[in-house]
Amino acid sequence: MAQKAATLEISELMQFLRQELHDLPDERKPGNNRKYEVEDAVMAAFSVFFTQSPSFLDHQRLMKSNKGKDNAES
């Protein structure tokens, strides 16, 4: 008998990733280079792999061609 694949909502995946990334060490010295958290940088990198697009703009163009609208318009 074949097993049914488990499903995971994107909101659950994002919550899991944020929880796991929250306690990453930040070895940077205090200053302007600490404007963004390490967690945010990793999430940004993950988004490139998740969307399978080389850039945010490319993903927006693809979304507009598929759905007639993109997130950058709002």
Contacts in CASP RR format, 6 or more apart in sequence:
PFRMAT RR
TARGET T0000
AUTHOR 0000-0000-0000
METHOD contacts of the structure
MODEL  1
MAQKAATLEISELMQFLRQELHDLPDERKPGNNRKYEVEDAVMAAFSVFF
TQSPSFLDHQRLMKSNKGKDNAES
14 43 0 8 1.000
17 42 0 8 1.000
17 43 0 8 1.000
17 46 0 8 1.000
18 39 0 8 1.000
18 43 0 8 1.000
21 38 0 8 1.000
21 39 0 8 1.000
21 42 0 8 1.000
21 43 0 8 1.000
22 39 0 8 1.000
24 38 0 8 1.000
24 39 0 8 1.000
24 42 0 8 1.000
25 38 0 8 1.000
26 34 0 8 1.000
26 37 0 8 1.000
26 38 0 8 1.000
28 34 0 8 1.000
47 56 0 8 1.000
48 54 0 8 1.000
48 55 0 8 1.000
51 59 0 8 1.000
53 59 0 8 1.000
53 62 0 8 1.000
56 72 0 8 1.000
57 72 0 8 1.000
60 70 0 8 1.000
60 71 0 8 1.000
60 72 0 8 1.000
61 70 0 8 1.000
63 69 0 8 1.000
63 70 0 8 1.000
63 71 0 8 1.000
64 70 0 8 1.000
END
